[in-house]
Amino acid sequence: MSAQQAVDATRVHHQLLPVNQIAYNPELPEDVKDGLQMMGYHLKKNNYMGDVQIITHINGQWQAASDKLGVGVSDVFEVKSRE
């Protein structure tokens, strides 16, 4: 997946307290929800789960991405040597 796809992917969080609660944002597929609930988890949809920025190197290329709902900005640029 690209850097932007990773930033845009659903986030999940399990704090361990309460033991059986998993928070998610923005959405989980219904089959995933059903599976988690069958395992005894209570699901809680959160409106906000942090602001994510990422820089990664994929297939020989640098990629940067920022959370569309956040305040960050990402970009990849080349720094040229003075040599």
MMTF fields as JSON, N, C-alpha, C and O atoms, coordinates in Angstrom:
{
  "mmtfVersion": "1.0.0",
  "mmtfProducer": "UNKNOWN",
  "numBonds": 331,
  "numAtoms": 332,
  "numGroups": 83,
  "numChains": 1,
  "numModels": 1,
  "chainsPerModel": [1],
  "groupsPerChain": [83],
  "chainIdList": ["A"],
  "bondAtomList": [4, 2, 8, 6, 12, 10, 16, 14, 20, 18, 24, 22, 28, 26, 32, 30, 36, 34, 40, 38, 44, 42, 48, 46, 52, 50, 56, 54, 60, 58, 64, 62, 68, 66, 72, 70, 76, 74, 80, 78, 84, 82, 88, 86, 92, 90, 96, 94, 100, 98, 104, 102, 108, 106, 112, 110, 116, 114, 120, 118, 124, 122, 128, 126, 132, 130, 136, 134, 140, 138, 144, 142, 148, 146, 152, 150, 156, 154, 160, 158, 164, 162, 168, 166, 172, 170, 176, 174, 180, 178, 184, 182, 188, 186, 192, 190, 196, 194, 200, 198, 204, 202, 208, 206, 212, 210, 216, 214, 220, 218, 224, 222, 228, 226, 232, 230, 236, 234, 240, 238, 244, 242, 248, 246, 252, 250, 256, 254, 260, 258, 264, 262, 268, 266, 272, 270, 276, 274, 280, 278, 284, 282, 288, 286, 292, 290, 296, 294, 300, 298, 304, 302, 308, 306, 312, 310, 316, 314, 320, 318, 324, 322, 328, 326],
  "bondOrderList": [1, 1, 1, 1, 1, 1, 1, 1, 1, 1, 1, 1, 1, 1, 1, 1, 1, 1, 1, 1, 1, 1, 1, 1, 1, 1, 1, 1, 1, 1, 1, 1, 1, 1, 1, 1, 1, 1, 1, 1, 1, 1, 1, 1, 1, 1, 1, 1, 1, 1, 1, 1, 1, 1, 1, 1, 1, 1, 1, 1, 1, 1, 1, 1, 1, 1, 1, 1, 1, 1, 1, 1, 1, 1, 1, 1, 1, 1, 1, 1, 1, 1],
  "groupList": [{"groupName": "MET", "atomNameList": ["N", "CA", "C", "O"], "elementList": ["N", "C", "C", "O"], "formalChargeList": [0, 0, 0, 0], "bondAtomList": [1, 0, 2, 1, 3, 2], "bondOrderList": [1, 1, 2], "singleLetterCode": "M", "chemCompType": "L-PEPTIDE LINKING"}, {"groupName": "SER", "atomNameList": ["N", "CA", "C", "O"], "elementList": ["N", "C", "C", "O"], "formalChargeList": [0, 0, 0, 0], "bondAtomList": [1, 0, 2, 1, 3, 2], "bondOrderList": [1, 1, 2], "singleLetterCode": "S", "chemCompType": "L-PEPTIDE LINKING"}, {"groupName": "ALA", "atomNameList": ["N", "CA", "C", "O"], "elementList": ["N", "C", "C", "O"], "formalChargeList": [0, 0, 0, 0], "bondAtomList": [1, 0, 2, 1, 3, 2], "bondOrderList": [1, 1, 2], "singleLetterCode": "A", "chemCompType": "L-PEPTIDE LINKING"}, {"groupName": "GLN", "atomNameList": ["N", "CA", "C", "O"], "elementList": ["N", "C", "C", "O"], "formalChargeList": [0, 0, 0, 0], "bondAtomList": [1, 0, 2, 1, 3, 2], "bondOrderList": [1, 1, 2], "singleLetterCode": "Q", "chemCompType": "L-PEPTIDE LINKING"}, {"groupName": "VAL", "atomNameList": ["N", "CA", "C", "O"], "elementList": ["N", "C", "C", "O"], "formalChargeList": [0, 0, 0, 0], "bondAtomList": [1, 0, 2, 1, 3, 2], "bondOrderList": [1, 1, 2], "singleLetterCode": "V", "chemCompType": "L-PEPTIDE LINKING"}, {"groupName": "ASP", "atomNameList": ["N", "CA", "C", "O"], "elementList": ["N", "C", "C", "O"], "formalChargeList": [0, 0, 0, 0], "bondAtomList": [1, 0, 2, 1, 3, 2], "bondOrderList": [1, 1, 2], "singleLetterCode": "D", "chemCompType": "L-PEPTIDE LINKING"}, {"groupName": "THR", "atomNameList": ["N", "CA", "C", "O"], "elementList": ["N", "C", "C", "O"], "formalChargeList": [0, 0, 0, 0], "bondAtomList": [1, 0, 2, 1, 3, 2], "bondOrderList": [1, 1, 2], "singleLetterCode": "T", "chemCompType": "L-PEPTIDE LINKING"}, {"groupName": "ARG", "atomNameList": ["N", "CA", "C", "O"], "elementList": ["N", "C", "C", "O"], "formalChargeList": [0, 0, 0, 0], "bondAtomList": [1, 0, 2, 1, 3, 2], "bondOrderList": [1, 1, 2], "singleLetterCode": "R", "chemCompType": "L-PEPTIDE LINKING"}, {"groupName": "HIS", "atomNameList": ["N", "CA", "C", "O"], "elementList": ["N", "C", "C", "O"], "formalChargeList": [0, 0, 0, 0], "bondAtomList": [1, 0, 2, 1, 3, 2], "bondOrderList": [1, 1, 2], "singleLetterCode": "H", "chemCompType": "L-PEPTIDE LINKING"}, {"groupName": "LEU", "atomNameList": ["N", "CA", "C", "O"], "elementList": ["N", "C", "C", "O"], "formalChargeList": [0, 0, 0, 0], "bondAtomList": [1, 0, 2, 1, 3, 2], "bondOrderList": [1, 1, 2], "singleLetterCode": "L", "chemCompType": "L-PEPTIDE LINKING"}, {"groupName": "PRO", "atomNameList": ["N", "CA", "C", "O"], "elementList": ["N", "C", "C", "O"], "formalChargeList": [0, 0, 0, 0], "bondAtomList": [1, 0, 2, 1, 3, 2], "bondOrderList": [1, 1, 2], "singleLetterCode": "P", "chemCompType": "L-PEPTIDE LINKING"}, {"groupName": "ASN", "atomNameList": ["N", "CA", "C", "O"], "elementList": ["N", "C", "C", "O"], "formalChargeList": [0, 0, 0, 0], "bondAtomList": [1, 0, 2, 1, 3, 2], "bondOrderList": [1, 1, 2], "singleLetterCode": "N", "chemCompType": "L-PEPTIDE LINKING"}, {"groupName": "ILE", "atomNameList": ["N", "CA", "C", "O"], "elementList": ["N", "C", "C", "O"], "formalChargeList": [0, 0, 0, 0], "bondAtomList": [1, 0, 2, 1, 3, 2], "bondOrderList": [1, 1, 2], "singleLetterCode": "I", "chemCompType": "L-PEPTIDE LINKING"}, {"groupName": "TYR", "atomNameList": ["N", "CA", "C", "O"], "elementList": ["N", "C", "C", "O"], "formalChargeList": [0, 0, 0, 0], "bondAtomList": [1, 0, 2, 1, 3, 2], "bondOrderList": [1, 1, 2], "singleLetterCode": "Y", "chemCompType": "L-PEPTIDE LINKING"}, {"groupName": "GLU", "atomNameList": ["N", "CA", "C", "O"], "elementList": ["N", "C", "C", "O"], "formalChargeList": [0, 0, 0, 0], "bondAtomList": [1, 0, 2, 1, 3, 2], "bondOrderList": [1, 1, 2], "singleLetterCode": "E", "chemCompType": "L-PEPTIDE LINKING"}, {"groupName": "LYS", "atomNameList": ["N", "CA", "C", "O"], "elementList": ["N", "C", "C", "O"], "formalChargeList": [0, 0, 0, 0], "bondAtomList": [1, 0, 2, 1, 3, 2], "bondOrderList": [1, 1, 2], "singleLetterCode": "K", "chemCompType": "L-PEPTIDE LINKING"}, {"groupName": "GLY", "atomNameList": ["N", "CA", "C", "O"], "elementList": ["N", "C", "C", "O"], "formalChargeList": [0, 0, 0, 0], "bondAtomList": [1, 0, 2, 1, 3, 2], "bondOrderList": [1, 1, 2], "singleLetterCode": "G", "chemCompType": "PEPTIDE LINKING"}, {"groupName": "TRP", "atomNameList": ["N", "CA", "C", "O"], "elementList": ["N", "C", "C", "O"], "formalChargeList": [0, 0, 0, 0], "bondAtomList": [1, 0, 2, 1, 3, 2], "bondOrderList": [1, 1, 2], "singleLetterCode": "W", "chemCompType": "L-PEPTIDE LINKING"}, {"groupName": "PHE", "atomNameList": ["N", "CA", "C", "O"], "elementList": ["N", "C", "C", "O"], "formalChargeList": [0, 0, 0, 0], "bondAtomList": [1, 0, 2, 1, 3, 2], "bondOrderList": [1, 1, 2], "singleLetterCode": "F", "chemCompType": "L-PEPTIDE LINKING"}],
  "groupTypeList": [0, 1, 2, 3, 3, 2, 4, 5, 2, 6, 7, 4, 8, 8, 3, 9, 9, 10, 4, 11, 3, 12, 2, 13, 11, 10, 14, 9, 10, 14, 5, 4, 15, 5, 16, 9, 3, 0, 0, 16, 13, 8, 9, 15, 15, 11, 11, 13, 0, 16, 5, 4, 3, 12, 12, 6, 8, 12, 11, 16, 3, 17, 3, 2, 2, 1, 5, 15, 9, 16, 4, 16, 4, 1, 5, 4, 18, 14, 4, 15, 1, 7, 14],
  "groupIdList": [1, 2, 3, 4, 5, 6, 7, 8, 9, 10, 11, 12, 13, 14, 15, 16, 17, 18, 19, 20, 21, 22, 23, 24, 25, 26, 27, 28, 29, 30, 31, 32, 33, 34, 35, 36, 37, 38, 39, 40, 41, 42, 43, 44, 45, 46, 47, 48, 49, 50, 51, 52, 53, 54, 55, 56, 57, 58, 59, 60, 61, 62, 63, 64, 65, 66, 67, 68, 69, 70, 71, 72, 73, 74, 75, 76, 77, 78, 79, 80, 81, 82, 83],
  "secStructList": [7, 7, 2, 2, 2, 2, 2, 2, 1, 7, 3, 3, 3, 7, 7, 1, 1, 1, 6, 6, 3, 3, 3, 3, 3, 1, 7, 7, 7, 2, 2, 2, 2, 2, 2, 2, 2, 2, 6, 6, 7, 3, 3, 3, 3, 7, 1, 7, 7, 7, 7, 7, 3, 3, 3, 3, 3, 3, 6, 6, 3, 3, 3, 3, 3, 3, 7, 6, 6, 1, 1, 7, 7, 7, 7, 7, 7, 7, 7, 7, 7, 7, 7],
  "xCoordList": [0.845, 0.0, 0.886, 2.012, 0.375, 1.134, 1.116, 0.374, 1.941, 1.97, 0.592, 0.126, -0.057, -1.368, -2.417, -3.27, -2.367, -3.309, -3.118, -4.093, -1.886, -1.611, -2.16, -2.753, -1.969, -2.482, -4.0, -4.608, -4.62, -6.085, -6.751, -7.97, -5.984, -6.549, -7.207, -6.867, -8.151, -8.828, -7.814, -6.895, -7.993, -7.134, -7.919, -9.116, -7.231, -7.842, -6.952, -5.739, -7.591, -6.844, -7.432, -8.641, -6.557, -6.953, -6.087, -4.892, -6.668, -5.937, -5.676, -4.848, -6.341, -6.319, -7.186, -7.449, -7.63, -8.6, -9.635, -9.248, -10.859, -11.427, -10.905, -10.612, -10.8, -10.166, -10.818, -10.127, -12.101, -12.808, -13.293, -14.245, -12.665, -13.108, -12.057, -10.875, -12.5, -11.642, -12.265, -13.437, -11.47, -11.911, -11.43, -10.392, -12.19, -11.807, -12.242, -13.129, -11.597, -11.936, -11.297, -10.141, -11.924, -13.289, -14.306, -15.396, -13.992, -14.985, -14.285, -13.185, -14.922, -14.444, -15.426, -16.631, -14.93, -15.854, -16.765, -16.356, -17.98, -18.961, -18.472, -18.724, -17.775, -17.303, -16.242, -16.157, -15.428, -14.427, -15.122, -14.769, -16.116, -16.89, -17.536, -17.451, -18.182, -18.851, -17.858, -18.148, -16.702, -15.692, -15.193, -15.037, -14.938, -14.482, -15.56, -15.267, -16.795, -17.892, -18.099, -18.436, -17.902, -18.014, -16.899, -17.061, -15.782, -14.696, -14.908, -14.089, -16.014, -16.339, -15.944, -16.048, -15.492, -15.097, -16.302, -17.233, -16.264, -17.216, -16.508, -15.361, -17.191, -16.584, -17.089, -18.263, -16.164, -16.503, -15.923, -14.709, -16.797, -16.322, -15.898, -16.687, -14.657, -14.136, -14.166, -13.951, -14.432, -14.411, -12.994, -12.749, -12.053, -10.682, -9.723, -9.906, -8.706, -7.716, -6.308, -5.474, -6.048, -4.706, -4.541, -5.373, -3.453, -3.093, -1.823, -0.793, -1.891, -0.792, -0.07, -0.694, 1.26, 2.106, 3.058, 3.438, 3.444, 4.336, 5.317, 4.975, 6.532, 7.547, 8.048, 8.419, 8.061, 8.478, 9.218, 9.12, 9.938, 10.692, 10.127, 10.34, 9.405, 8.728, 9.196, 9.143, 9.651, 10.071, 11.052, 10.948, 12.006, 13.045, 12.644, 13.404, 11.465, 11.014, 10.554, 9.928, 10.872, 10.381, 8.953, 8.607, 8.125, 6.733, 6.441, 6.954, 5.621, 5.176, 3.674, 3.124, 3.011, 1.559, 1.152, 1.795, 0.079, -0.471, -1.944, -2.637, -2.41, -3.816, -4.628, -4.377, -5.596, -6.422, -7.243, -7.597, -7.544, -8.339, -7.474, -7.998, -6.168, -5.256, -4.693, -5.173, -3.664, -3.063, -1.708, -1.119, -1.201, 0.125, 0.144, -0.879, 1.327, 1.557, 2.788, 3.769, 2.745, 3.89, 4.312, 3.495, 5.61, 6.134, 7.487, 8.159, 7.873, 9.196, 9.907, 9.354, 11.113, 11.869, 13.326, 13.797, 14.016, 15.405, 16.306, 16.087, 17.311, 18.314, 19.557, 20.149, 19.958, 21.106, 22.375, 22.395, 23.414, 24.714, 25.345, 25.082, 26.174, 26.862, 28.149, 28.875, 28.444, 29.698, 29.794, 30.798],
  "yCoordList": [-1.177, 0.0, 1.234, 1.206, 2.293, 3.543, 4.208, 3.799, 5.23, 5.968, 6.575, 6.531, 7.138, 7.755, 6.717, 6.968, 5.553, 4.49, 4.05, 3.764, 3.995, 3.605, 4.639, 4.278, 5.914, 6.974, 6.979, 7.242, 6.69, 6.717, 5.447, 5.421, 4.408, 3.134, 3.27, 4.157, 2.377, 2.359, 2.146, 1.336, 2.87, 2.721, 2.018, 2.248, 1.168, 0.497, 0.714, 0.885, 0.702, 0.927, 0.06, 0.058, -0.678, -1.507, -1.087, -1.384, -0.408, 0.147, -0.893, -0.656, -2.01, -3.078, -2.765, -3.658, -1.555, -1.197, -0.272, 0.831, -0.597, -1.878, -2.994, -2.783, -4.157, -5.296, -5.675, -6.092, -5.539, -6.054, -4.953, -5.178, -3.772, -2.686, -2.36, -2.211, -2.252, -1.841, -0.612, -0.62, 0.443, 1.666, 1.625, 1.034, 2.255, 2.282, 3.591, 4.285, 3.913, 5.098, 4.969, 4.549, 5.285, 5.752, 4.621, 4.765, 3.509, 2.441, 1.096, 1.001, 0.077, -1.3, -2.059, -1.818, -2.978, -3.813, -4.607, -4.985, -4.846, -5.548, -6.929, -7.338, -7.658, -8.983, -8.915, -9.809, -7.848, -7.66, -7.331, -7.871, -6.436, -6.106, -7.363, -7.622, -8.139, -9.363, -10.317, -10.891, -10.489, -11.388, -10.942, -11.76, -9.64, -9.113, -9.257, -9.608, -8.988, -9.128, -10.587, -10.872, -11.512, -12.933, -13.355, -14.315, -12.646, -12.942, -12.257, -12.404, -11.503, -10.886, -9.428, -8.867, -8.808, -7.399, -6.479, -6.789, -5.352, -4.267, -3.242, -2.882, -2.772, -1.844, -0.436, -0.214, 0.505, 1.911, 2.714, 2.737, 3.372, 4.219, 5.568, 6.248, 5.946, 7.243, 8.222, 7.837, 9.482, 10.506, 10.928, 11.422, 10.739, 11.19, 10.224, 9.872, 9.801, 8.891, 9.327, 8.501, 10.599, 11.095, 11.635, 11.416, 12.34, 12.987, 12.289, 12.32, 11.67, 10.822, 11.451, 11.948, 11.415, 11.74, 10.563, 9.912, 10.291, 9.168, 9.531, 10.223, 9.053, 9.097, 7.669, 7.051, 7.139, 5.753, 5.601, 6.45, 4.534, 4.231, 2.932, 1.858, 3.033, 1.886, 1.73, 2.677, 0.538, 0.23, 1.263, 1.677, 1.669, 2.593, 4.048, 4.88, 4.376, 5.767, 6.205, 5.44, 7.444, 8.027, 8.494, 9.061, 8.252, 8.72, 9.393, 8.987, 10.41, 11.102, 11.287, 11.482, 11.227, 11.401, 11.977, 11.731, 12.742, 13.338, 13.03, 12.842, 12.981, 12.764, 13.914, 15.076, 13.598, 14.63, 15.428, 16.579, 14.816, 15.501, 16.248, 16.94, 16.116, 16.731, 18.05, 18.634, 18.497, 19.79, 19.651, 20.657, 18.442, 18.235, 18.338, 18.19, 18.595, 18.634, 17.789, 17.862, 16.992, 16.15, 16.369, 16.694, 16.187, 16.338, 15.644, 15.493, 15.23, 14.666, 15.612, 16.006, 15.968, 16.861, 16.414, 15.725, 16.808, 16.43, 17.554, 18.724, 17.191, 18.152, 17.918, 16.839, 18.936, 18.801, 19.205, 20.168, 18.453, 18.724, 19.949, 20.222, 20.683, 21.856, 21.474, 22.355, 20.228, 19.784, 20.109, 19.791],
  "zCoordList": [0.0, 0.0, 0.0, 0.496, -0.55, -0.588, 0.791, 1.685, 0.941, 2.201, 2.491, 3.63, 1.474, 1.702, 2.058, 2.909, 1.42, 1.77, 3.219, 3.914, 3.671, 5.061, 6.036, 7.052, 5.736, 6.608, 6.628, 7.666, 5.484, 5.379, 5.919, 6.084, 6.193, 6.639, 8.008, 8.791, 8.28, 9.572, 10.695, 10.572, 11.77, 12.947, 14.042, 14.217, 14.765, 15.91, 17.121, 17.006, 18.286, 19.53, 20.63, 20.862, 21.304, 22.441, 23.616, 23.644, 24.575, 25.712, 26.796, 27.676, 26.761, 27.759, 28.964, 29.77, 29.112, 30.153, 29.532, 29.147, 29.404, 29.779, 28.875, 27.698, 29.446, 28.811, 27.485, 26.556, 27.386, 26.207, 25.255, 24.508, 25.262, 24.393, 23.336, 23.644, 22.098, 20.997, 20.352, 19.976, 20.229, 19.561, 18.114, 17.815, 17.217, 15.811, 15.164, 15.661, 14.044, 13.27, 11.898, 11.854, 10.779, 10.698, 10.646, 11.2, 10.004, 9.877, 9.761, 9.216, 10.27, 10.127, 9.252, 9.326, 8.418, 7.643, 8.59, 9.687, 8.157, 8.995, 9.429, 10.562, 8.547, 8.928, 10.022, 10.863, 10.012, 11.069, 12.388, 13.437, 12.325, 13.528, 14.11, 15.31, 13.236, 13.687, 14.34, 15.39, 13.733, 14.279, 15.64, 16.546, 15.79, 17.079, 18.148, 19.291, 17.775, 18.738, 19.133, 20.283, 18.197, 18.529, 19.498, 20.251, 19.477, 20.418, 21.767, 22.674, 21.9, 23.177, 23.322, 24.413, 22.246, 22.321, 22.138, 21.394, 22.826, 22.628, 21.758, 22.022, 20.72, 19.778, 20.035, 20.329, 19.915, 20.129, 18.973, 18.769, 18.221, 17.124, 17.699, 18.355, 17.451, 17.897, 16.737, 15.587, 17.034, 15.997, 15.647, 14.547, 16.578, 16.358, 17.039, 18.205, 16.308, 16.888, 16.517, 16.145, 16.614, 16.36, 14.957, 14.076, 14.779, 13.528, 13.026, 13.7, 11.865, 11.4, 10.21, 9.273, 10.272, 9.135, 8.955, 9.928, 7.709, 7.45, 6.347, 5.388, 6.504, 5.455, 5.332, 6.329, 4.109, 3.914, 2.59, 1.704, 2.477, 1.261, 0.688, 1.25, -0.436, -1.036, -2.481, -3.265, -2.819, -4.187, -4.746, -5.901, -3.904, -4.359, -4.411, -4.908, -3.909, -3.934, -2.551, -1.817, -2.211, -0.974, -1.167, -2.204, -0.162, -0.173, 1.163, 2.206, 1.112, 2.323, 2.242, 1.158, 3.385, 3.414, 4.761, 5.781, 4.745, 5.961, 6.072, 5.072, 7.299, 7.599, 7.018, 7.338, 6.168, 5.526, 6.539, 6.285, 7.686, 8.707, 9.717, 10.589, 9.607, 10.566, 10.07, 9.099, 10.766, 10.443, 9.769, 9.372, 9.629, 9.059, 7.545, 6.878, 7.026, 5.59, 5.32, 6.061, 4.273, 3.957, 2.519, 1.657, 2.27, 0.922, 0.873, 1.894, -0.309, -0.545, -1.497, -2.524, -1.157, -2.033, -2.061, -1.156, -3.094, -3.274, -2.782, -3.096, -2.014, -1.557, -2.391, -2.346, -3.159, -4.047, -3.308, -2.542, -3.556, -2.96, -3.628, -4.799, -2.887, -3.449, -4.158, -4.618, -4.256, -4.868, -6.319, -6.958]
}
